[in-house]
Amino acid sequence: MTMRPATAQAYRNELALTDAAQARGALDVAFAHLERAHILGQRDTLAHARSHWRMLRLGWTRRDRREILGQLPRIVAALTKSLIWVPTGNTGGANVNPFKPMPVPGDLRPFLD
């Protein structure tokens, strides 16, 4: 599935904010932006997988074993299951159940409707 242009732009903006936060060493802020990118991109197979890949890389940077191990099956699932079903609003980190729908932040709702 292809994202609408406004959703794709919001997704790219979150990735840019991730990069900026990571460059200044604000790794928790960077991860929060990746979670937002995940919410926006999870219905697009490649964007969904990219979000998880970036979470894996950030987990590596943080030396967060749980995040690294948690992202590996999520990447596979993103590549193979995104078109079938995704839990709306799920932030995608290893700290949450991958099957749990979660509330969508208010500012992201218009991009998902």
Contact map, one row per residue, 1 for C-alpha under 8 A:
11100000000000000000000000000000000000000011100000000000000000000000000000000000001000000000000000000000000000000
11110000000000000000000000000000000000000001000000000000000000000000000000000000000000000000000000000000000000000
11111011000000000000000000000000000000001011000000000000000000000000000000000000000000000000000000000000000000000
01111111000000000000000000000000000000000000000000000000000000000000000000000000000000000000000000000000000000000
00111111100000000000000000000000000000000000000000000000000000000000000000000000000000000000000000000000000000000
00011111110000000000000000000000000000000000000000000000000000000000000000000000000000000000000000000000000000100
00111111111000000000000000000000000000011000000000000000000000000000000000000000000000000000000000000000000000110
00111111111100000000000000000000000000011000000000000000000000000000000000000000000000000000000000000000000000000
00001111111110000000000000000000000000000000000000000000000000000000000000000000000000000000000000000000000000000
00000111111111000000000000000000000010010000000000000000000000000000000000000000000000000000000000000000000000100
00000011111111100000000000000000000110011000000000000000000000000000000000000000000000000000000000000000000000000
00000001111111110000000000000000000010000000000000000000000000000000000000000000000000000000000000000000000000000
00000000111111111000000000000000000000000000000000000000000000000000000000000000000000000000000000000000000000000
00000000011111111100000000000000110110000000000000000000000000000000000000000000000000000000000000000000000000000
00000000001111111110000000000000110010000000000000000000000000000000000000000000000000000000000000000000000000000
00000000000111111111000000000000000000000000000000000000000000000000000000000000000000000000000000000000000000000
00000000000011111111100000000100100000000000000000000000000000000000000000000000000000000000000000000000000000000
00000000000001111111110000001111110000000000000000000000000000000000000000000000000000000000000000000000000000000
00000000000000111111111000000100000000000000000000000000000000000000000000000000000000000000000000000000000000000
00000000000000011111111100000100000000000000000000000000000000000000000000000000000000000000000000000000000000000
00000000000000001111111111101100000000000000000000000000000000000000000000000000000000000000000000000000000000000
00000000000000000111111111101100000000000000000000000000000000000000000000000000000000000000000000000000000000000
00000000000000000011111111000000000000000000000000000000000000000000000000000000000000000000000000000000000000000
00000000000000000001111111000000000000000000000000000000000000000000000000000000000000000000000000000000000000000
00000000000000000000111111100000000000000000000000000000000000000000000000000000000000000000000000000000000000000
00000000000000000000111111111100000000000000000000000000000000000000000000000000000000000000000000000000000000000
00000000000000000000110011111110000000000000000000000000010001000000000000000000000000000000000000000000000000000
00000000000000000000000001111111000000000000000000000000000000000000000000000000000000000000000000000000000000000
00000000000000000100110001111111100000000000000000000000000000000000000000000000000000000000000000000000000000000
00000000000000001111110001111111110000000000000000000000000000000000000000000000000000000000000000000000000000000
00000000000000000100000000111111111000000000000000000010010000000000000000000000000000000000000000000000000000000
00000000000000000100000000011111111100000000000000000000000000000000000000000000000000000000000000000000000000000
00000000000001101100000000001111111110000000000000000000000000000000000000000000000000000000000000000000000000000
00000000000001100100000000000111111111000000000000100110000000000000000000000000000000000000000000000000000000000
00000000000000000000000000000011111111100000000000100000000000000000000000000000000000000011100000000000000000000
00000000001001000000000000000001111111110000000000000000000000000000000000000000000000000010000000000000000000000
00000000011101100000000000000000111111111000000000100000000000000000000000000000000000000000000000000000000000000
00000000000000000000000000000000011111111100001100110000000000000000000000000000000000000111000000000000000000000
00000000000000000000000000000000001111111100000000000000000000000000000000000000000000011111000000000001000000000
00000011011000000000000000000000000111111110000000000000000000000000000000000000000000000000000000000000000100110
00100011001000000000000000000000000011111111101100100000000000000000000000000000000000000000000000000000000000000
00000000000000000000000000000000000001111111101110000000000000000000000000000100010001000000000000000000000000000
10100000000000000000000000000000000000011111101100000000000000000000000000000000011001000000000000000000000000000
11100000000000000000000000000000000000001111111100000000000000000000000000000000011000000000000000000000000000000
10000000000000000000000000000000000000001111111110000000000000000000000000000111011000000000000000000000000000000
00000000000000000000000000000000000000000001111111000000000000000000000000000110000000000000000000000000000000000
00000000000000000000000000000000000001001111111111100000000000000000000000000000000000000000000000000000000000000
00000000000000000000000000000000000001001111111111110000000000000000000000000110010000000000000000000000000000000
00000000000000000000000000000000000000000100111111111000000000000000000001110110000000000000000000000000000000000
00000000000000000000000000000000000000000000011111111100000000000000000000000000000000000000000000000000000000000
00000000000000000000000000000000011011001000001111111110000000000000000000000000000000000000000000000000000000000
00000000000000000000000000000000000001000000000111111111000000000000001001100100000000000001100000000000000000000
00000000000000000000000000000000000000000000000011111111100000000000001000100000000000000000000000000000000000000
00000000000000000000000000000000010000000000000001111111110000000000000000000000000000000000000000000000000000000
00000000000000000000000000000010010000000000000000111111111000000011001000000000000000000000100000000000000000000
00000000000000000000000000000000000000000000000000011111111100000011001100000000000000000000000000000000000000000
00000000000000000000000000000000000000000000000000001111111110000001000000000000000000000000000000000000000000000
00000000000000000000000000100010000000000000000000000111111111000000000000000000000000000000000000000000000000000
00000000000000000000000000000000000000000000000000000011111111111011000000000000000000000000000000000000000000000
00000000000000000000000000000000000000000000000000000001111111111011000000000000000000000000000000000000000000000
00000000000000000000000000000000000000000000000000000000111111110000000000000000000000000000000000000000000000000
00000000000000000000000000100000000000000000000000000000011111110000000000000000000000000000000000000000000000000
00000000000000000000000000000000000000000000000000000000001111111000000000000000000000000000000000000000000000000
00000000000000000000000000000000000000000000000000000000001111111111000000000000000000000000000000000000000000000
00000000000000000000000000000000000000000000000000000000001100111111100000000000000000000000000000000000000000000
00000000000000000000000000000000000000000000000000000000000000011111110000000000000000000000010000000000000000000
00000000000000000000000000000000000000000000000000000011001100011111111000000000000000000000111000000000000000000
00000000000000000000000000000000000000000000000000000011101100011111111100000000000000000000000000000000000000000
00000000000000000000000000000000000000000000000000000000000000001111111110000000000000000000000000000000000000000
00000000000000000000000000000000000000000000000000000000000000000111111111000000000000000000110000000000000000000
00000000000000000000000000000000000000000000000000011011000000000011111111100000000000000000110000000000000000000
00000000000000000000000000000000000000000000000000000001000000000001111111110000000000000000000000000000000000000
00000000000000000000000000000000000000000000000000000000000000000000111111111000000000000000000000000000000000000
00000000000000000000000000000000000000000000000010010000000000000000011111111100000000000001000001000000000000000
00000000000000000000000000000000000000000000000010011000000000000000001111111110000000000000000000000000000000000
00000000000000000000000000000000000000000000000010000000000000000000000111111111000000000000000000000000000000000
00000000000000000000000000000000000000000000000000000000000000000000000011111111110000000000000000000000000000000
00000000000000000000000000000000000000000100110110010000000000000000000001111111110000000000000000000000000000000
00000000000000000000000000000000000000000000110110000000000000000000000000111111110000000000000000000000000000000
00000000000000000000000000000000000000000000100000000000000000000000000000011111111000000000000000000000000000000
00000000000000000000000000000000000000000000000000000000000000000000000000001111111111000000000000000000000000000
00000000000000000000000000000000000000000111100100000000000000000000000000001111111111000000000000000000000000000
10000000000000000000000000000000000000000011100000000000000000000000000000000001111111000000000000000000000000000
00000000000000000000000000000000000000000000000000000000000000000000000000000000111111000000000000000000000000000
00000000000000000000000000000000000000000000000000000000000000000000000000000000111111100000000000000000000000000
00000000000000000000000000000000000000000110000000000000000000000000000000000000111111110000000000100000000000000
00000000000000000000000000000000000000000000000000000000000000000000000000000000000011111100000001111100000000000
00000000000000000000000000000000000000100000000000000000000000000000000000000000000001111100000000001111000000000
00000000000000000000000000000000000000100000000000000000000000000000000000000000000000111110000000001111100000000
00000000000000000000000000000000000001100000000000000000000000000000000000000000000000111111000101111111000000000
00000000000000000000000000000000001101100000000000000000000000000000000000000000000000001111100100000100000000000
00000000000000000000000000000000001001100000000000010000000000000000000001000000000000000111110101000000000000000
00000000000000000000000000000000001000000000000000010010000000000010011000000000000000000011111100000000000000000
00000000000000000000000000000000000000000000000000000000000000000110011000000000000000000001111111000000000000000
00000000000000000000000000000000000000000000000000000000000000000010000000000000000000000000111110000000000000000
00000000000000000000000000000000000000000000000000000000000000000000000000000000000000000111111111010000000000000
00000000000000000000000000000000000000000000000000000000000000000000000000000000000000000000011111110000000000000
00000000000000000000000000000000000000000000000000000000000000000000000001000000000000100101010111110000000000000
00000000000000000000000000000000000000000000000000000000000000000000000000000000000001100100000011111000000000000
00000000000000000000000000000000000000000000000000000000000000000000000000000000000000100100000111111100000000000
00000000000000000000000000000000000000000000000000000000000000000000000000000000000000111100000000111110000000000
00000000000000000000000000000000000000000000000000000000000000000000000000000000000000111110000000011111000000000
00000000000000000000000000000000000000000000000000000000000000000000000000000000000000011100000000001111100000000
00000000000000000000000000000000000000100000000000000000000000000000000000000000000000011100000000000111110110000
00000000000000000000000000000000000000000000000000000000000000000000000000000000000000001000000000000011111110000
00000000000000000000000000000000000000000000000000000000000000000000000000000000000000000000000000000001111111000
00000000000000000000000000000000000000000000000000000000000000000000000000000000000000000000000000000000111111000
00000000000000000000000000000000000000010000000000000000000000000000000000000000000000000000000000000001111111110
00000000000000000000000000000000000000000000000000000000000000000000000000000000000000000000000000000001111111111
00000000000000000000000000000000000000000000000000000000000000000000000000000000000000000000000000000000011111111
00000110010000000000000000000000000000010000000000000000000000000000000000000000000000000000000000000000000111111
00000010000000000000000000000000000000010000000000000000000000000000000000000000000000000000000000000000000111111
00000000000000000000000000000000000000000000000000000000000000000000000000000000000000000000000000000000000011111
